[in-house]
Every structure is written in structure tokens, then in C-alpha cells.
Amino acid sequence: MSDIEVSIIIPVYNGSNYLREAIDSALAQTYPYCEVLVINDGSTDNGETEHIALSYGKRIRYFKKENGGVATALNLGIQEMRGEFFSWLSHDDVYLPHKIAAQIEAVSALPEDRRKQGIFMFAAYKTINGKGKPLYEYYPDAALIRRAPFYAVFKHMINGCTTLISRSLLLEAGCFRNLPTTQDYELWFRLIRLARPIYLPEVVLLSRLHAEQGFRTRKAREEAAETFTELMQELTEEEILACEPSREAFFAEVGRSMCEVDLKKAHDFAWSQASPTARRRYHSSFRHRLKIFLHRCGLLPLIRKLKFYAGKP
């Protein structure tokens, strides 16, 4: 094991329901050289969130700021962190005890010249519901990530709370931009341009799914569709052809991914760049026609809710 210090940063806004469990999991890491920073993003819950954080005394470093969104809270944590590596933990998620140790061990096994390039690592995770009941595990496609790293972004493979990132790399990338819900994938896109991502195929996180999460709203989906459209437009020809033999094949693949998560603007843009043959083949498929039928009948939102409560990805 190494003596590299890791800074675990927990941004929180009105998070008294789950915050204690998150902090406990950060403090329970088997890797000993960690610090825990809790950033209170202007909570308005009559001091409940602050009371929980302050109860830990000097075991954590506590900061309070005016409300500005999760990106601003994370950036304050990056500014104040003392460690070489950044590790994000949402207030409603839970680290498994070996999370940091497993990732530091993987970093330590890399050649020195690779470590100097900066580390952007993410891992597999398990989902739980609001009461902590296990739902499903998610393991990204390791072979696809090695072949075409940008698919980690455009196929939504990265859970931010599984990441371990060099502070120097974050500063080089410019940290998080102040977007309401897509500040993570927008940053992952910029990080991949600086350092090839490293995927650890090991579950290190319990990621909680519950009805209060902001990214499940229509407004959040519209923002995500806008962000992914902008990221696709920003890709260079070289970056596109590093993923697929042709730009038409790449956008057809991304178009399918955007349809799966119902990001209409991003889906429409991707398919506008795909070949007519690929568009016809996909749009005539039974799965696509069924989805259009359900959408027109107003049943798609209901099915999405049922899948959420059943714990389906």
C-alpha cells in the first residue's frame, strides 16, 4: 500500500436523511490515509444537516457556503482538499470499506510514467433503494472502454461516486462547470481528452436510487440532452474515428444510447449524423416502434417509474 492521501468530498444540500450513513462509510475506509470534507451547500433544513456534520468533530473537515449547486460545492472541496487524489461521495450514497484501498492499489500497480499522466479511474457499483435494499449491480463494458474511451461518456458508464481522480488533472481540466445535473459527464468528457480512463471492474459503491433525486425530472433530461448534443458537436474527426471506422457508425451507436435514456435532442442530433441505412434499420425495429407507441399513448413515463421502483437500470 501507498501513503498517498485521498480527499473524500461529500457535497450536501438538505441531506439529513442519508448524510450520516455516507460520512460513516467514508470514515470506515480500510485505506488509512484519507481525509473527509463535508461541504454544506447552503442547506435550509433548520440546521439538521449541519448538526449531523458537526457531530463528527475533528474527524471531518466541515465547510458551509451559500447555495450554488453541487458543482460549486465540489469545486470548493477541490480548492480545500489536501490529498493528491479526489474521491466524490454523494450524501445519499455509501462507500464499501475497500473503495479507496482497491483503487490506490490499482494506481500503485501502474508504471510510473502512466501515473505521471494523471489518474482518472472509475469502477463498478451496486444500486440500492431509499431504504437500503440491494437492487442490481452495474459493470461497464471493459473491452469497449479500452477500445473507445469516449463511449464511457456517451453510453453513460461512469458513476461519479466510483471515481478516483488526480487533483492535478482536475485543475488542468478546469474542475466542474456549474450545470444543474450534468456537471459530471461534461467534466468526464474533458478529462478523457487529457488522460485515458482506467476502469476497475470491482463493486466499490452502493448508489442509492430514490424519488427525491433531481436528475429524474423532465427539466434534468432536457439539460442532459442539451449537454450531450454539445459534447457530440465538440468531438473532433480524429476522436470520432478512434471509436468507430466511420462517423456514421459512431453516431448510429450513440443515437441508440441516447434513445435508451430518452434524451430526445441528443438522439435526434446523433441520428442526423448517422447513415440513412442505419437510421432506417433502427427506426423500423420493433423495439423503437414499441417505444414510440408507448410514448404517444402516454405510457412511457409510467413504465419508467415502474422500472425505477423495481430497481431496473
Protein Blocks (a to p, Z undefined) as FASTA:
>chain_A
ZZbdcddddddehillmmmmmmmmmmmpfblbbcdddddehiaeeommmmmmmmnmmmbc
cdddddebjklmmmmmmmmpmbfbdcdddfkbccdfklmmmmmmmmmmpcfklmmnopad
ddddddddfkopafbdcdddfklmmmmmmlmmmnopacfklpccdfklmmmnopaaddfk
lmmmmmmmmmmmmoccddddbdfbdcdddfklmklpmklmmmmmmmmmmmmmmpcfklmm
mmpmbfklmmmmmmmmmmmnopaklmmmmmmmmcfklmmmmmmpmklmmmmmmmmnopmm
mmmmmmmmnopZZ
